Amino acid sequence: MGIGEMIEKLRRERHLVQKELAAAMNVSVGTISNYENGVHFPDLPMVHKLADFFGVSTDYLLGRTEFRGDARQLNQKVTQEFTLKDFTDSILELEPQERDSVMAYTRFMKAWREKKQK
């Protein structure tokens, strides 16, 4: 997915029309339309501004990762002792089969929690 498609996707997720995004970015509606249609591409300061506005990383906006969040979130405490980066680093140290087991357990716990909430 190109940056234009990503801008459109994120805009629609927020239920915004091009005019509203244009006003928030202080550009014309035509500029937003050109971005979304791949006619023009945002410059680097605009990429940063769009990423901040949508609360995603620039890498996500550029289609380089599926991780939506800002990388700074990785260093925020998830618990008193661990950050998201700590969890990620721990999982990446595992062998592929072990990572599969962690994911299976995670899916199980999520399903169990959803069933418990009903």
Backbone torsions as a table, in degrees:
resi	resn	phi	psi	omega
1	MET	NA	128.4	178.7
2	GLY	-78.0	170.2	-177.7
3	ILE	-62.7	-36.5	179.1
4	GLY	-62.7	-44.9	177.8
5	GLU	-63.7	-37.7	179.9
6	MET	-67.0	-41.5	177.4
7	ILE	-60.2	-45.6	179.6
8	GLU	-62.7	-44.2	179.6
9	LYS	-59.1	-48.7	-178.5
10	LEU	-65.8	-38.3	178.1
11	ARG	-62.2	-45.6	-179.2
12	ARG	-66.6	-36.9	177.0
13	GLU	-58.7	-32.1	179.2
14	ARG	-88.6	2.4	-179.1
15	HIS	56.4	44.3	177.8
16	LEU	-107.2	146.8	169.8
17	VAL	-92.7	164.8	-177.7
18	GLN	-56.2	-36.5	-178.9
19	LYS	-61.3	-39.5	-179.8
20	GLU	-69.7	-41.8	178.0
21	LEU	-66.0	-40.9	178.4
22	ALA	-58.8	-43.9	179.4
23	ALA	-63.6	-41.8	-179.8
24	ALA	-65.6	-32.2	-178.4
25	MET	-93.0	-5.1	-179.4
26	ASN	60.9	44.0	176.2
27	VAL	-132.8	174.8	179.6
28	SER	-80.7	161.4	175.3
29	VAL	-61.8	-36.8	178.6
30	GLY	-61.0	-36.2	178.0
31	THR	-64.1	-46.2	178.4
32	ILE	-62.2	-44.1	178.1
33	SER	-59.6	-43.3	178.6
34	ASN	-63.3	-39.5	176.5
35	TYR	-61.2	-50.7	-174.8
36	GLU	-65.6	-30.5	-178.7
37	ASN	-93.3	2.4	177.5
38	GLY	73.7	16.0	178.3
39	VAL	-74.3	-43.2	176.8
40	HIS	-131.7	160.0	178.1
41	PHE	-119.4	142.4	179.7
42	PRO	-65.4	145.2	175.1
43	ASP	-75.9	172.9	-174.2
44	LEU	-58.3	-45.8	177.3
45	PRO	-59.4	-35.7	178.9
46	MET	-71.1	-36.4	176.2
47	VAL	-59.5	-44.6	178.3
48	HIS	-62.6	-44.2	-179.0
49	LYS	-62.9	-43.3	178.2
50	LEU	-64.7	-43.3	179.5
51	ALA	-61.5	-44.1	178.3
52	ASP	-63.3	-42.7	-179.2
53	PHE	-61.1	-44.7	-177.7
54	PHE	-85.5	-7.2	178.9
55	GLY	69.8	35.6	178.8
56	VAL	-124.8	167.8	176.2
57	SER	-78.9	156.7	175.6
58	THR	-64.0	-34.1	177.4
59	ASP	-62.0	-39.7	177.5
60	TYR	-64.9	-45.9	-179.3
61	LEU	-60.0	-35.6	-179.8
62	LEU	-85.5	-1.1	178.2
63	GLY	78.6	20.8	-178.3
64	ARG	-89.8	-14.3	179.9
65	THR	-151.5	159.6	174.6
66	GLU	-95.2	-4.8	177.2
67	PHE	-76.9	113.5	-173.6
68	ARG	-75.0	-35.1	-169.7
69	GLY	-71.0	160.9	174.2
70	ASP	-67.9	136.9	-178.2
71	ALA	-57.4	-26.1	178.3
72	ARG	-62.1	-24.7	178.4
73	GLN	-66.0	-24.2	-178.9
74	LEU	-62.9	-24.9	-178.3
75	ASN	-95.9	2.0	176.7
76	GLN	-78.3	144.5	-179.5
77	LYS	-69.2	128.6	174.6
78	VAL	-90.5	-42.2	173.2
79	THR	-126.7	-174.3	178.7
80	GLN	-67.4	-22.0	-173.4
81	GLU	-112.5	-18.7	-171.6
82	PHE	-127.3	147.6	170.7
83	THR	-106.5	168.5	175.9
84	LEU	-60.2	-35.4	178.8
85	LYS	-63.6	-38.5	177.2
86	ASP	-59.7	-46.1	179.2
87	PHE	-62.8	-46.7	-179.1
88	THR	-60.6	-47.8	179.7
89	ASP	-59.7	-41.2	-179.8
90	SER	-63.9	-42.5	-179.1
91	ILE	-68.3	-38.5	-179.7
92	LEU	-67.8	-21.4	178.1
93	GLU	-77.4	-14.5	-178.1
94	LEU	-77.8	158.4	173.1
95	GLU	-72.4	156.1	-178.1
96	PRO	-52.2	-42.6	-179.8
97	GLN	-65.4	-36.6	178.3
98	GLU	-67.7	-39.7	177.4
99	ARG	-63.2	-39.4	177.2
100	ASP	-60.2	-39.9	179.0
101	SER	-65.5	-40.8	178.1
102	VAL	-61.9	-44.0	179.7
103	MET	-65.5	-39.6	178.0
104	ALA	-62.9	-42.4	179.0
105	TYR	-65.7	-39.4	178.7
106	THR	-62.2	-44.9	177.5
107	ARG	-62.3	-40.4	178.3
108	PHE	-61.0	-47.3	-178.1
109	MET	-64.5	-37.9	178.4
110	LYS	-64.6	-45.6	178.8
111	ALA	-63.9	-40.8	178.8
112	TRP	-62.6	-43.0	179.5
113	ARG	-64.5	-42.7	179.8
114	GLU	-63.4	-41.3	178.9
115	LYS	-65.6	-39.6	-179.7
116	LYS	-65.2	-33.0	-178.2
117	GLN	-75.4	-16.3	-178.3
118	LYS	-80.7	NA	NA
